[in-house]
Amino acid sequence: MADLSVNLAGIVLRNPVIAASGTFGYVHEYADLVPVERLGGVTVKGVSPFPSHGNRTPRTAEVFGGMLNAIGLQNPGIDAFIGKPEYLPYLRTLPTAVIVNIWGRTLGDYVEVASRLEAERAGIAALEINISCPNIKEGGIAFGTDLAMAARVVAAVRAVTTLPLITKLSPNVTRIGDFARAVVDAGSDVISLINTLPAMAIDIETRRPRLANVTGGLSGPGIKPIAVRLVYETRRAITAPIIGMGGITAAADAIEFMLAGANAVGVGTAIFSDPGCLVRIVQGIDEYLDRHGAKSVAEIVGTVRA
């Protein structure tokens, strides 16, 4: 059997499959559906300094090849996340790596959440800095599409924590490699990409947008070729570990990302319709490695013959 373990700059995973942020709640929601001990890791919904109710409904819509969402980063806020038993206390009991996604409207918001979690670091494998969500009207995507601001956010978070840092990049830039280099130079240990793509759908009978927010983030199989390209370009720009995501529904999708240069993968939208896909993806990667005579995941990373 091949060695499925992955070490992402000190973040040790038993296998390369991670439940992506925003799609797996705070894990307890899926406890009866997914054996989390069989996953490489889980990334929880984004946490901000303040509680957020998110955007108005409707805030999801199914479209051909995926879905639109404009949830708006709904979360209980850092105080509740640390103190309430269903959040961090529960996450500390899990037999898998726990990654906490953080976000804010200002630079100070990111620093506040990171410093609070640094003080409560037990059970946290890493922080994922979300500078790329297209579903809020302040911060977020503005940080992720401005090279200097992206680096400033990462540097500010790096200054207040020794936890491993993952930076989630926006796909809405023309030179993804420049952003990857900038945030790695600023202190990010790992890169994750891609986040959703801004998109819109209209109900032709009512002539109204299908999302109350008008626009939202497109995810699902339709964005996978874009995501694979951006992972490939990012791998050519940096040597730091990469978590690739965007439209993964099966092991073949995950392997495609790894051949393009991803060390690990995040599975998101597919979980909504088929939580069991996570374990099947792990199994499929294992079978692929055996079939190709690879002794470890690392042997196939970045081996696309381009």
Residue pairs with C-beta under 8 A, 6 or more apart in sequence:
1 286
1 290
2 286
2 289
2 290
2 294
2 295
2 296
2 297
3 295
3 296
3 297
4 14
4 15
4 16
4 40
4 282
4 285
4 286
4 289
4 296
4 297
5 12
5 13
5 14
5 15
5 296
5 297
6 12
6 13
6 15
6 16
6 40
6 263
6 264
6 297
6 298
7 13
8 126
8 164
8 166
8 189
8 190
8 241
8 243
8 263
8 264
9 164
9 189
9 190
9 240
9 241
10 164
10 189
11 41
11 97
11 99
11 125
11 126
11 164
11 166
11 189
11 190
12 97
12 125
13 40
13 41
13 97
13 264
14 39
14 40
14 96
15 38
15 39
15 40
15 282
15 285
15 286
15 297
16 40
16 254
16 258
16 262
16 263
16 264
16 265
16 285
16 297
17 39
17 40
17 254
17 264
17 265
17 267
17 278
17 281
17 282
17 285
18 39
18 40
18 41
18 42
18 43
18 97
18 99
18 243
18 264
18 265
18 266
18 267
19 27
19 30
19 34
19 39
19 41
19 42
19 43
19 266
19 267
19 268
19 271
19 278
20 43
20 245
20 266
20 267
20 268
20 271
21 43
21 44
21 45
21 46
21 99
21 101
21 128
21 130
21 168
21 266
21 268
22 45
22 46
22 69
22 71
22 73
22 101
22 268
23 267
23 268
23 269
23 271
23 272
24 30
24 42
24 43
24 44
24 45
24 271
25 44
25 45
26 44
26 45
26 86
26 87
26 90
26 91
27 36
27 42
27 44
27 90
27 91
27 94
27 98
28 86
28 90
30 36
30 271
30 275
33 275
33 276
34 275
34 276
34 278
34 279
35 279
36 42
36 94
36 95
36 96
37 94
37 95
37 96
38 278
38 279
38 282
39 96
39 278
39 279
39 282
40 96
40 97
40 264
40 282
41 96
41 97
41 98
41 99
41 125
41 264
42 94
42 96
42 97
42 98
42 99
43 99
43 100
43 101
43 128
43 266
44 91
44 98
44 99
44 100
44 101
45 73
45 74
45 75
45 101
46 73
46 75
46 101
46 102
46 103
46 130
46 133
47 75
47 76
47 77
47 78
47 81
47 100
47 101
47 102
47 103
47 113
47 117
48 73
48 75
48 77
48 78
48 102
48 103
48 104
48 105
48 109
48 113
49 77
49 78
49 104
49 109
49 112
49 113
49 116
50 77
50 78
50 109
51 75
51 76
51 77
51 80
52 72
52 73
52 74
52 75
52 77
53 72
53 74
54 71
54 72
54 73
54 74
55 70
55 71
55 72
55 135
55 212
55 213
56 212
56 213
57 212
58 210
58 211
58 212
59 69
59 70
59 71
59 72
59 211
59 212
59 213
59 216
60 67
60 68
60 69
60 70
60 71
60 211
60 216
61 67
61 68
61 69
61 201
61 210
61 211
61 216
63 199
63 201
63 218
63 220
63 222
64 222
65 220
65 221
65 222
66 218
66 219
66 220
66 221
66 222
66 223
66 247
66 269
67 218
67 219
67 220
67 269
67 272
68 199
68 200
68 201
68 210
68 211
68 216
68 217
68 218
69 135
69 196
69 216
69 217
69 219
70 135
70 211
70 212
70 213
70 215
70 216
70 217
71 135
72 135
72 136
72 213
73 103
73 130
73 133
73 135
73 136
73 140
75 81
76 84
76 87
78 112
78 113
78 116
78 117
80 87
81 87
81 88
82 88
82 116
82 117
82 120
88 120
88 123
88 124
91 98
91 123
91 124
92 98
92 122
92 123
93 123
94 123
97 125
97 126
98 123
98 124
98 125
99 124
99 125
99 126
99 127
99 128
99 166
100 117
100 124
100 126
100 127
100 128
101 127
101 128
101 130
101 168
102 110
102 113
102 114
102 117
102 127
102 128
102 129
102 130
102 157
103 109
103 110
103 113
103 129
103 130
103 133
103 136
103 139
103 140
104 110
104 112
104 113
104 139
105 136
105 138
105 139
105 140
106 139
107 152
107 153
107 156
109 139
110 129
110 153
110 156
110 157
111 156
111 157
111 159
111 160
114 127
114 157
114 160
114 161
114 163
115 160
115 161
117 124
117 127
117 161
117 163
118 160
118 161
118 162
118 163
121 161
121 163
124 163
125 164
126 163
126 164
126 165
126 166
126 189
126 190
127 157
127 161
127 163
127 164
127 165
127 166
128 165
128 166
128 167
128 168
128 192
129 153
129 154
129 157
129 165
129 166
129 167
129 168
129 188
130 140
130 168
130 195
131 140
131 141
131 143
131 144
131 149
131 150
131 153
131 154
131 167
131 168
131 169
131 170
132 140
132 141
132 143
132 144
132 168
132 169
132 170
132 171
132 172
132 193
132 194
132 195
133 140
133 141
133 144
133 195
133 196
133 217
134 140
134 141
134 170
134 172
134 195
134 196
134 197
134 198
134 215
134 216
134 217
135 196
135 213
135 216
135 217
141 170
141 172
141 198
142 149
143 149
143 150
143 153
144 150
144 168
144 169
144 170
144 172
144 173
144 179
144 195
145 170
145 172
145 173
147 178
147 179
147 182
150 167
150 169
150 179
150 182
150 183
150 186
151 182
151 183
151 185
151 186
152 186
154 165
154 167
154 183
154 186
154 187
154 188
155 186
155 187
157 165
157 187
158 165
158 186
158 187
158 188
164 189
164 190
165 187
165 188
165 189
165 190
166 188
166 189
166 190
166 191
166 192
166 243
167 183
167 188
167 190
167 191
167 192
168 192
168 193
168 195
169 176
169 179
169 180
169 183
169 191
169 192
169 193
169 194
169 195
169 230
169 234
170 179
170 194
170 195
171 193
171 194
171 195
171 197
171 226
171 227
171 230
171 246
172 197
172 198
173 179
176 193
176 230
176 233
176 234
176 237
177 233
177 234
177 236
177 237
177 238
178 237
180 191
180 234
180 237
180 238
180 240
181 237
181 238
183 191
184 191
184 238
184 240
188 240
189 240
189 241
190 240
190 241
190 242
190 243
191 234
191 238
191 240
191 241
191 242
191 243
192 242
192 243
192 244
192 245
192 266
193 227
193 230
193 231
193 234
193 242
193 243
193 244
193 245
193 246
194 223
194 226
194 227
194 230
194 231
194 245
194 246
195 217
196 216
196 217
196 218
196 219
196 223
197 217
197 218
197 223
197 226
198 215
198 216
198 217
198 218
199 215
199 216
199 217
199 218
200 209
200 211
200 214
200 215
200 216
201 209
201 210
201 211
202 208
202 209
202 210
203 209
203 210
209 215
219 246
219 247
219 268
219 269
220 247
220 269
220 270
221 247
221 249
221 253
222 247
223 246
223 247
224 246
224 247
224 248
224 253
224 256
226 246
227 244
227 245
227 246
227 247
227 257
228 244
228 246
228 256
228 257
228 260
229 260
231 242
231 244
231 257
231 260
231 261
231 262
232 260
232 261
232 304
232 306
234 242
234 261
235 242
235 260
235 261
235 262
235 302
236 261
241 263
241 264
242 261
242 262
242 263
242 264
243 262
243 263
243 264
243 265
243 266
244 257
244 258
244 260
244 261
244 262
244 264
244 265
244 266
245 257
245 265
245 266
245 267
245 268
247 253
247 269
248 254
248 257
248 265
248 266
248 267
248 268
248 270
248 281
249 267
249 270
249 274
249 277
250 277
250 280
250 281
250 284
251 280
251 281
251 282
251 283
251 284
251 285
251 287
251 288
252 284
253 281
254 265
254 267
254 281
254 284
254 285
255 284
255 285
255 288
255 300
257 265
258 265
258 285
258 297
258 300
258 301
259 300
259 301
259 302
259 303
259 304
260 302
260 304
261 301
261 302
261 304
262 301
263 297
263 298
263 301
265 281
267 277
267 278
267 281
270 277
271 277
271 278
285 297
288 294
289 295
289 296
289 297
289 299
289 300
292 300
294 300
